[in-house]
Structures are given as structure tokens and as C-alpha cells.
């Protein structure tokens, strides 16, 4: 990741640009609590 932004929704979403020219979007939390890097899988 080299660029990360969020939006103003609730729960907010995190958008990130990756070095291989792709982007991802993940929610900031789930029904089970906040996401951590170990819980995000591709």
C-alpha cells in the first residue's frame, strides 16, 4: 500500500492503492469488531 484514504460513511471504508496498480476497499469494522491486518485476506 502506498496511498490510503477513508470515506465519511459509518462504518467507514478504507481504500488503498497497491504497487501492482490495483486498489482494494475494506470496511473499517465487521459484526465481530474492527479489522486488523491479520484478519484481511486476499
C-alpha distance matrix in Angstrom:
0.0 3.7 5.9 7.1 10.9 13.7 17.1 20.6 21.7 22.8 21.1 18.2 15.2 11.6 9.8 6.2 5.6 4.5 6.4 9.4 10.1 9.8 8.8 9.5 11.8 13.1 16.1 16.1 19.1 21.4 25.2 24.7 22.7 19.2 16.3 14.8 12.0 15.1 16.3 13.4 14.3 13.5
3.7 0.0 3.8 6.8 10.4 13.9 17.2 20.7 22.4 23.9 22.6 19.3 16.6 13.0 10.9 7.4 6.1 6.2 6.8 10.4 10.4 11.1 10.3 11.8 13.8 15.6 18.3 18.0 21.4 24.1 27.8 27.5 25.3 21.6 19.0 17.6 15.2 18.4 19.7 16.9 18.0 17.1
5.9 3.8 0.0 3.8 6.9 10.6 13.7 17.2 19.1 21.0 19.9 16.4 14.0 10.5 8.3 5.6 5.3 7.5 9.3 12.4 11.3 11.3 9.5 10.8 12.0 14.0 16.3 16.1 19.7 22.6 26.3 26.4 24.1 20.4 18.3 17.5 15.8 19.3 20.0 17.1 18.6 17.8
7.1 6.8 3.8 0.0 3.8 7.1 10.6 14.0 15.7 17.3 16.2 12.7 10.4 6.9 5.6 4.3 6.6 9.2 12.0 14.6 13.5 12.5 9.7 9.6 9.7 11.1 12.9 12.5 16.1 19.2 22.9 23.1 20.6 17.0 15.2 14.9 13.8 17.5 17.7 15.1 17.1 16.8
10.9 10.4 6.9 3.8 0.0 3.8 7.0 10.3 12.4 14.5 13.9 10.2 8.5 5.9 5.3 6.5 9.1 12.3 15.3 17.6 15.8 14.5 11.2 10.8 9.6 11.0 11.9 11.5 15.3 18.4 21.9 22.7 20.1 16.7 15.6 16.1 15.8 19.5 19.1 16.6 19.0 18.8
13.7 13.9 10.6 7.1 3.8 0.0 3.8 6.9 8.7 10.7 10.2 6.5 5.6 4.6 6.0 8.8 12.0 15.1 18.4 20.3 18.6 16.6 13.0 11.6 9.2 9.7 9.5 8.9 12.6 15.7 19.0 20.2 17.6 14.5 14.1 15.4 16.0 19.4 18.4 16.3 19.0 19.2
17.1 17.2 13.7 10.6 7.0 3.8 0.0 3.8 5.8 8.7 9.2 5.7 5.8 7.1 8.3 11.6 14.5 17.9 21.2 22.8 20.7 18.5 14.8 13.4 10.5 11.0 10.1 10.2 13.4 16.1 19.0 20.8 18.5 16.0 16.0 18.0 18.9 22.1 20.6 18.6 21.1 21.3
20.6 20.7 17.2 14.0 10.3 6.9 3.8 0.0 3.8 6.7 8.3 5.9 8.0 10.1 11.9 15.3 18.3 21.7 25.0 26.6 24.5 22.2 18.5 16.9 13.7 13.6 11.7 11.3 13.8 16.4 18.8 20.8 18.5 16.4 17.3 19.6 21.1 24.2 22.5 20.9 23.7 24.2
21.7 22.4 19.1 15.7 12.4 8.7 5.8 3.8 0.0 3.8 5.7 4.6 7.1 10.3 12.5 16.2 19.4 22.4 26.0 27.2 25.2 22.5 18.8 16.6 13.0 12.3 9.8 10.0 11.8 13.7 15.8 18.3 16.4 15.0 16.0 18.9 20.7 23.4 21.1 19.7 22.4 23.0
22.8 23.9 21.0 17.3 14.5 10.7 8.7 6.7 3.8 0.0 2.9 4.7 8.0 11.3 14.2 17.8 21.3 24.0 27.6 28.9 27.3 24.4 20.6 17.9 14.2 12.5 9.1 8.7 9.4 11.2 12.7 15.2 13.4 12.5 14.2 17.4 19.8 22.1 19.6 18.9 21.8 23.0
21.1 22.6 19.9 16.2 13.9 10.2 9.2 8.3 5.7 2.9 0.0 3.8 6.6 9.8 13.0 16.4 20.0 22.4 26.1 27.3 26.0 23.0 19.3 16.3 12.6 10.3 6.7 6.1 6.5 8.5 10.5 12.7 10.8 9.7 11.4 14.6 17.1 19.2 16.7 16.1 19.1 20.6
18.2 19.3 16.4 12.7 10.2 6.5 5.7 5.9 4.6 4.7 3.8 0.0 3.8 6.7 9.8 13.2 16.8 19.5 23.1 24.5 23.0 20.3 16.5 13.9 10.3 8.9 6.2 5.6 8.0 10.7 13.5 15.2 13.0 10.9 11.6 14.3 16.2 18.9 16.8 15.6 18.5 19.5
15.2 16.6 14.0 10.4 8.5 5.6 5.8 8.0 7.1 8.0 6.6 3.8 0.0 3.8 6.5 10.0 13.5 16.0 19.7 20.9 19.4 16.5 12.8 10.1 6.5 5.6 4.3 5.4 8.5 10.9 14.2 15.7 13.9 11.4 10.9 13.3 14.4 17.2 15.2 13.2 15.8 16.3
11.6 13.0 10.5 6.9 5.9 4.6 7.1 10.1 10.3 11.3 9.8 6.7 3.8 0.0 3.8 6.6 10.4 12.8 16.4 18.0 16.7 14.2 10.5 8.1 5.6 5.4 6.1 6.3 10.0 12.7 16.4 17.2 15.1 11.9 10.5 11.9 12.2 15.4 14.2 11.8 14.4 14.8
9.8 10.9 8.3 5.6 5.3 6.0 8.3 11.9 12.5 14.2 13.0 9.8 6.5 3.8 0.0 3.8 7.1 10.0 13.5 14.9 13.2 10.8 7.1 5.7 4.4 6.7 8.9 10.0 13.4 15.8 19.4 20.3 18.5 15.4 13.5 14.4 13.8 17.0 16.0 13.0 14.8 14.2
6.2 7.4 5.6 4.3 6.5 8.8 11.6 15.3 16.2 17.8 16.4 13.2 10.0 6.6 3.8 0.0 3.8 6.4 9.9 11.7 10.5 8.6 5.5 5.4 6.5 8.8 11.6 12.4 15.7 18.1 21.8 22.2 20.4 17.0 14.6 14.5 13.0 16.3 16.0 12.8 14.2 13.2
5.6 6.1 5.3 6.6 9.1 12.0 14.5 18.3 19.4 21.3 20.0 16.8 13.5 10.4 7.1 3.8 0.0 3.8 6.8 8.5 7.0 6.1 4.5 6.7 9.2 12.0 15.1 16.1 19.4 21.6 25.3 25.6 24.0 20.6 17.9 17.6 15.5 18.5 18.6 15.2 15.8 14.1
4.5 6.2 7.5 9.2 12.3 15.1 17.9 21.7 22.4 24.0 22.4 19.5 16.0 12.8 10.0 6.4 3.8 0.0 3.8 5.5 5.7 5.4 5.7 7.8 11.1 13.4 16.9 17.8 20.8 22.7 26.4 26.3 24.8 21.6 18.4 17.5 14.7 17.3 17.9 14.5 14.4 12.5
6.4 6.8 9.3 12.0 15.3 18.4 21.2 25.0 26.0 27.6 26.1 23.1 19.7 16.4 13.5 9.9 6.8 3.8 0.0 3.8 5.4 7.2 9.0 11.5 14.8 17.2 20.6 21.5 24.4 26.3 30.0 29.7 28.3 24.9 21.7 20.4 17.3 19.7 20.8 17.5 17.1 14.9
9.4 10.4 12.4 14.6 17.6 20.3 22.8 26.6 27.2 28.9 27.3 24.5 20.9 18.0 14.9 11.7 8.5 5.5 3.8 0.0 3.8 5.7 8.8 11.5 15.2 17.7 21.4 22.8 25.5 26.9 30.5 30.4 29.4 26.3 23.0 21.9 18.8 20.7 21.4 17.9 16.8 13.9
10.1 10.4 11.3 13.5 15.8 18.6 20.7 24.5 25.2 27.3 26.0 23.0 19.4 16.7 13.2 10.5 7.0 5.7 5.4 3.8 0.0 3.8 6.9 10.4 13.8 17.0 20.5 22.2 25.1 26.6 30.2 30.6 29.5 26.4 23.3 22.8 20.1 22.4 22.6 18.9 18.1 15.2
9.8 11.1 11.3 12.5 14.5 16.6 18.5 22.2 22.5 24.4 23.0 20.3 16.5 14.2 10.8 8.6 6.1 5.4 7.2 5.7 3.8 0.0 3.8 7.0 10.5 13.6 17.3 19.3 22.0 23.2 26.8 27.3 26.4 23.5 20.5 20.3 17.9 20.1 19.8 16.0 15.2 12.2
8.8 10.3 9.5 9.7 11.2 13.0 14.8 18.5 18.8 20.6 19.3 16.5 12.8 10.5 7.1 5.5 4.5 5.7 9.0 8.8 6.9 3.8 0.0 3.8 7.0 10.3 13.8 15.8 18.6 20.1 23.7 24.4 23.3 20.4 17.6 17.9 15.9 18.4 17.8 14.0 14.0 11.7
9.5 11.8 10.8 9.6 10.8 11.6 13.4 16.9 16.6 17.9 16.3 13.9 10.1 8.1 5.7 5.4 6.7 7.8 11.5 11.5 10.4 7.0 3.8 0.0 3.8 6.7 10.3 12.5 15.1 16.4 19.9 20.6 19.7 17.0 14.1 14.8 13.3 15.7 14.5 10.8 11.2 9.4
11.8 13.8 12.0 9.7 9.6 9.2 10.5 13.7 13.0 14.2 12.6 10.3 6.5 5.6 4.4 6.5 9.2 11.1 14.8 15.2 13.8 10.5 7.0 3.8 0.0 3.8 7.0 9.5 12.1 13.5 17.0 18.1 17.1 14.6 12.3 13.8 13.3 15.8 14.0 10.7 12.0 11.2
13.1 15.6 14.0 11.1 11.0 9.7 11.0 13.6 12.3 12.5 10.3 8.9 5.6 5.4 6.7 8.8 12.0 13.4 17.2 17.7 17.0 13.6 10.3 6.7 3.8 0.0 3.8 6.5 8.5 9.8 13.5 14.4 13.4 11.0 8.8 10.8 11.0 13.3 11.0 8.3 10.4 10.8
16.1 18.3 16.3 12.9 11.9 9.5 10.1 11.7 9.8 9.1 6.7 6.2 4.3 6.1 8.9 11.6 15.1 16.9 20.6 21.4 20.5 17.3 13.8 10.3 7.0 3.8 0.0 3.8 5.4 7.1 10.6 12.0 10.7 8.7 7.8 10.8 12.2 14.3 11.7 10.1 12.7 13.9
16.1 18.0 16.1 12.5 11.5 8.9 10.2 11.3 10.0 8.7 6.1 5.6 5.4 6.3 10.0 12.4 16.1 17.8 21.5 22.8 22.2 19.3 15.8 12.5 9.5 6.5 3.8 0.0 3.8 7.2 10.6 11.3 8.9 6.1 6.1 8.9 11.1 13.5 11.4 10.7 14.0 15.8
19.1 21.4 19.7 16.1 15.3 12.6 13.4 13.8 11.8 9.4 6.5 8.0 8.5 10.0 13.4 15.7 19.4 20.8 24.4 25.5 25.1 22.0 18.6 15.1 12.1 8.5 5.4 3.8 0.0 3.8 7.0 7.5 5.4 3.9 5.3 8.9 11.8 13.3 10.6 10.9 14.2 16.5
21.4 24.1 22.6 19.2 18.4 15.7 16.1 16.4 13.7 11.2 8.5 10.7 10.9 12.7 15.8 18.1 21.6 22.7 26.3 26.9 26.6 23.2 20.1 16.4 13.5 9.8 7.1 7.2 3.8 0.0 3.8 5.2 5.3 6.1 7.0 10.7 13.4 14.0 10.6 11.3 13.9 16.3
25.2 27.8 26.3 22.9 21.9 19.0 19.0 18.8 15.8 12.7 10.5 13.5 14.2 16.4 19.4 21.8 25.3 26.4 30.0 30.5 30.2 26.8 23.7 19.9 17.0 13.5 10.6 10.6 7.0 3.8 0.0 3.8 5.7 8.4 10.1 13.5 16.5 16.5 13.1 14.3 16.7 19.2
24.7 27.5 26.4 23.1 22.7 20.2 20.8 20.8 18.3 15.2 12.7 15.2 15.7 17.2 20.3 22.2 25.6 26.3 29.7 30.4 30.6 27.3 24.4 20.6 18.1 14.4 12.0 11.3 7.5 5.2 3.8 0.0 3.8 7.1 8.6 11.5 14.6 14.0 11.0 13.1 15.6 18.7
22.7 25.3 24.1 20.6 20.1 17.6 18.5 18.5 16.4 13.4 10.8 13.0 13.9 15.1 18.5 20.4 24.0 24.8 28.3 29.4 29.5 26.4 23.3 19.7 17.1 13.4 10.7 8.9 5.4 5.3 5.7 3.8 0.0 3.8 6.7 9.4 13.0 13.2 10.7 12.8 15.9 19.0
19.2 21.6 20.4 17.0 16.7 14.5 16.0 16.4 15.0 12.5 9.7 10.9 11.4 11.9 15.4 17.0 20.6 21.6 24.9 26.3 26.4 23.5 20.4 17.0 14.6 11.0 8.7 6.1 3.9 6.1 8.4 7.1 3.8 0.0 3.8 6.5 10.1 11.2 9.3 10.7 14.3 17.2
16.3 19.0 18.3 15.2 15.6 14.1 16.0 17.3 16.0 14.2 11.4 11.6 10.9 10.5 13.5 14.6 17.9 18.4 21.7 23.0 23.3 20.5 17.6 14.1 12.3 8.8 7.8 6.1 5.3 7.0 10.1 8.6 6.7 3.8 0.0 3.8 6.8 8.1 6.0 7.0 10.6 13.6
14.8 17.6 17.5 14.9 16.1 15.4 18.0 19.6 18.9 17.4 14.6 14.3 13.3 11.9 14.4 14.5 17.6 17.5 20.4 21.9 22.8 20.3 17.9 14.8 13.8 10.8 10.8 8.9 8.9 10.7 13.5 11.5 9.4 6.5 3.8 0.0 3.8 5.4 5.3 6.7 10.3 13.4
12.0 15.2 15.8 13.8 15.8 16.0 18.9 21.1 20.7 19.8 17.1 16.2 14.4 12.2 13.8 13.0 15.5 14.7 17.3 18.8 20.1 17.9 15.9 13.3 13.3 11.0 12.2 11.1 11.8 13.4 16.5 14.6 13.0 10.1 6.8 3.8 0.0 3.8 5.4 5.5 8.4 11.1
15.1 18.4 19.3 17.5 19.5 19.4 22.1 24.2 23.4 22.1 19.2 18.9 17.2 15.4 17.0 16.3 18.5 17.3 19.7 20.7 22.4 20.1 18.4 15.7 15.8 13.3 14.3 13.5 13.3 14.0 16.5 14.0 13.2 11.2 8.1 5.4 3.8 0.0 3.8 5.7 7.7 11.1
16.3 19.7 20.0 17.7 19.1 18.4 20.6 22.5 21.1 19.6 16.7 16.8 15.2 14.2 16.0 16.0 18.6 17.9 20.8 21.4 22.6 19.8 17.8 14.5 14.0 11.0 11.7 11.4 10.6 10.6 13.1 11.0 10.7 9.3 6.0 5.3 5.4 3.8 0.0 3.8 6.3 10.0
13.4 16.9 17.1 15.1 16.6 16.3 18.6 20.9 19.7 18.9 16.1 15.6 13.2 11.8 13.0 12.8 15.2 14.5 17.5 17.9 18.9 16.0 14.0 10.8 10.7 8.3 10.1 10.7 10.9 11.3 14.3 13.1 12.8 10.7 7.0 6.7 5.5 5.7 3.8 0.0 3.8 6.8
14.3 18.0 18.6 17.1 19.0 19.0 21.1 23.7 22.4 21.8 19.1 18.5 15.8 14.4 14.8 14.2 15.8 14.4 17.1 16.8 18.1 15.2 14.0 11.2 12.0 10.4 12.7 14.0 14.2 13.9 16.7 15.6 15.9 14.3 10.6 10.3 8.4 7.7 6.3 3.8 0.0 3.8
13.5 17.1 17.8 16.8 18.8 19.2 21.3 24.2 23.0 23.0 20.6 19.5 16.3 14.8 14.2 13.2 14.1 12.5 14.9 13.9 15.2 12.2 11.7 9.4 11.2 10.8 13.9 15.8 16.5 16.3 19.2 18.7 19.0 17.2 13.6 13.4 11.1 11.1 10.0 6.8 3.8 0.0
